Amino acid sequence: MQPSAQRDAFAFQPGQNCWRVETTERFGVCVDGECYFAMLRASLIAARRCIAIAAWDIHSRVELVRPDPGDGWPTALGDLFVRLLETRPELEVFILLWDYAPIYLLEREPLFFGEAPWGKDSSKRHPRLHFIKDGHHPLMASQHQKLVVIDGALAYCGGFDLSKWRWDTNAHQADEPRRCDPDGDPYPPFHDLQVLVDGAAAIALGELFADRWERAGGGRPPVLQQADTSAPAQQRLHDPWPTGLEPLLEAMPVGIARTLPAFDGQPEARESEQLYLDMIRSAEKLLYIENQYLTSRRIAEALGESLEQPQGPEIILILPRETGHWLEQHTMDLIRARLLKGLRQADRYQRLQVLYPAVDGLGDASMMVHAKLMIADDRILRIGSSNLSNRSMGLDSECDLCIVADSEAAHNAVRQLRQQLLAMFLAVEPDLMAQLEVESGATARAIARIQDRKQSRETEAGSEAAHPDAAHSLEPLGDELDPEWDRQLPDERLIDPDQPLSPQLVSEVVVGEEHEPHARWRTWVGIAALLVFIALAAAWRWTPIGEWLQPAILAEAARALSDSIWGAPLAVALFVLASLAAVPVTLLILVTTLVFEPVSGALVALVSATLSAIAGYGIGGYTGARAVEKRLGGRLADLRQRLTQRGILAVVTLRIVPVAPFVVLNLVAGAMRVRFRDYVLGTVLGMSPAVIAMAFFAEGLLTLLGRSDMRSLALIVAMLLALVGVVWLGRWLAGADD
């Protein structure tokens, strides 16, 4: 191992750990939503020529300032855009939103009816408000950059989306009355960071946005290429820098790092990952990290290598107690626990602290740490959109900004920012944090002393009169693993991939180890069968054949089945044959529940889906094993062996969040000899929620069909499109982030 004195020196390397290095005249940091949303609103009001936004999510009714400051400008984002466009004849607004996965449908603002200012109905949008849903990325990837560029003169970049569930104050109180979504519903405390840059750095981010906009199909927006840099920022007539925010630093080179997956001629960029690795390897005294996730293998390996050295930095990791709802807790949180267990084993010199912010009064809820921050030795500061997850390293599109403090004043400014953040989590003054760091000689010891003081005050005051600053604390984050969930979790490359999903990757993950003797002709039969099924699936989806599969047409043709004694058996047989011909199973379930009454339709659909799965399993077992093994070439035997033993919960997970079409999963499961009992039970349990939901949906659909108003018709179409989109759920599995 390298001693501390020989650690890698850090430097920006365009093409390696950054895209470009550009200078900003001012470098500012917004801590939490109250600051960011208010500063952004001020900058938007100052805009004269162009506003460009790249987002993972956006909401037109999010309140940017709370309460209304009474300055005559709207406080809701969409209303503000409308007013700006009406009063600024030269202003153009460009909004690029990720074409998100169906799993997020209920969390997003409805765009179908055109009710939002940037809705799909372009006739209801202002002619100078340009909106694109960006789906130009590989399967399972997302547009995760969070950029706002104003007049080419100022840019915001970080972890914030202009969406609901993001606004909060630095106090992060459990009972903050202003922390509610556009529908008035409260949500738990939320922490994030955003950076402001101007000058050449802002121009570069405008070019980055223009590239993304062009690739998404919007052409090249020329208005983004006309930034005025002829005079110092403070002397320009329309300076969009918000007057309420003092720059943290001035005249700083800024490294701009990206993640871009290889796609459609676009070369891969893994600059964000390399920047993380270079920062970790250069740190000598302290690594301070705030992030939503910790699932990246390469980042964990670099942290582990640092911890194993006799001399190295303290590593302070601030993560949320839970990353999200049930699905994330049993996927991303389990992967995180595995990596944390490994890091603690590497921490032989006791330099690692993994903590989560605790807030009294939240009950079962927890504070979300959404920031993507790393500070090395209070000298290198990076804030951006990239999580410490595999997908942020190579699959999603990301953008991070990084500066290196090259003077004592800059070094002090970065250190004060870090101490401000820690003091916020601990509900103490930053000066106390700084004092205790000096006295104790280590950040972890300073945190421990503050925690000890809080506990002493609680003990002295009694449980009914706890000291006010005891409401916030940083508590150790455990790495406990539920053995059964750990055993059942599918391979992490399906949950959190670091590259676009490819047939080779799927094969490596899901194929079994056993090698049964097969004749050569059976190998080719198996390969041919797989190709035929894939071709049929493509035909149903992308050719006019798919038009024959309209639910209303099929339901009307099969309506007589429900009145016949042979109806149910015939429906089951037709369902099985159609599924083997690669007709989307979602569509088949919908048609079945439309034909029969909701309860009987759900039962017929579940029986049919189970028998279809068994049939595909049998075909895969007979013809598929040798064919897939032939393609695989015997690689990753240990991984394949582990997956073959994962049992019922693995099948349940793949049914709830499929990573391949229904028929393909059945064939592969048979080919890899998944235990038959686990496969059948897992299929029944995994398919039941979808079948039941379809039955209720079908009942509501029939009711809506009886209405004649256009909004009802639009709702029917939207619901049908949403159901078809479920088939694509796997392409955006755990997209994480926000």
Sequence and secondary structure as in RCSB ss.txt:
>XXXX:A:sequence
MQPSAQRDAFAFQPGQNCWRVETTERFGVCVDGECYFAMLRASLIAARRCIAIAAWDIHSRVELVRPDPGDGWPT
ALGDLFVRLLETRPELEVFILLWDYAPIYLLEREPLFFGEAPWGKDSSKRHPRLHFIKDGHHPLMASQHQKLVVI
DGALAYCGGFDLSKWRWDTNAHQADEPRRCDPDGDPYPPFHDLQVLVDGAAAIALGELFADRWERAGGGRPPVLQ
QADTSAPAQQRLHDPWPTGLEPLLEAMPVGIARTLPAFDGQPEARESEQLYLDMIRSAEKLLYIENQYLTSRRIA
EALGESLEQPQGPEIILILPRETGHWLEQHTMDLIRARLLKGLRQADRYQRLQVLYPAVDGLGDASMMVHAKLMI
ADDRILRIGSSNLSNRSMGLDSECDLCIVADSEAAHNAVRQLRQQLLAMFLAVEPDLMAQLEVESGATARAIARI
QDRKQSRETEAGSEAAHPDAAHSLEPLGDELDPEWDRQLPDERLIDPDQPLSPQLVSEVVVGEEHEPHARWRTWV
GIAALLVFIALAAAWRWTPIGEWLQPAILAEAARALSDSIWGAPLAVALFVLASLAAVPVTLLILVTTLVFEPVS
GALVALVSATLSAIAGYGIGGYTGARAVEKRLGGRLADLRQRLTQRGILAVVTLRIVPVAPFVVLNLVAGAMRVR
FRDYVLGTVLGMSPAVIAMAFFAEGLLTLLGRSDMRSLALIVAMLLALVGVVWLGRWLAGADD
>XXXX:A:secstr
   GGG       BTTTBSEEEEEEEEEEEESHHHHHHHHHHHHHH SSEEEEEES B TT BSSSS   SSS S
BHHHHHHHHHHH TT EEEEEEE   GGGGGGS   TTS STT S GGGS TTEEEEEE  S TT  B   EEEE
TTTEEEEES  BSTT    TT  TT TT B TTS B   EE EEEEEEHHHHHHHHHHHHHHHIIIII   GGGG
    SS GGGSTT  S TT   SEEEEEEEEEEEE  BTTB  EEHHHHHHHHHHHH SSEEEEE S B  HHHH
HHHHHHHHSSS  EEEEE  S  SSHHHHTTHHHHHHHHHHHHHHH TTS EEEEEEEETT TT   EE   EEE
ETTTEEEEES  BSHHHHHTSBEEEEEEE  SHHHHHHHHHHHHHHHHHHHTS HHHHHHHHHHHSSHHHHHHHH
HHHHHHHHHHH GGG  GGGGEEEEE      HHHHHH   HHHHS SS   HHHHHHHH         HHHHHH
HHHHHHHHHHHHHHHHHSGGGGGG HHHHHHHTGGGGGSTTHHHHHHHHHHHHHHTT  HHHHHHHHHHHS HHH
HHHHHHHHHHHHHHHHHHHIIIIIHHHHHHHHTT  HHHHHHHHT  HHHHHHHHHS SS HHHHHHHHHHTT  
HHHHHHHHHHHHHHHHHHHHHHHHHHHHHHT  SHHHHHHHHHHHHHHHHHTTGGGGTT    
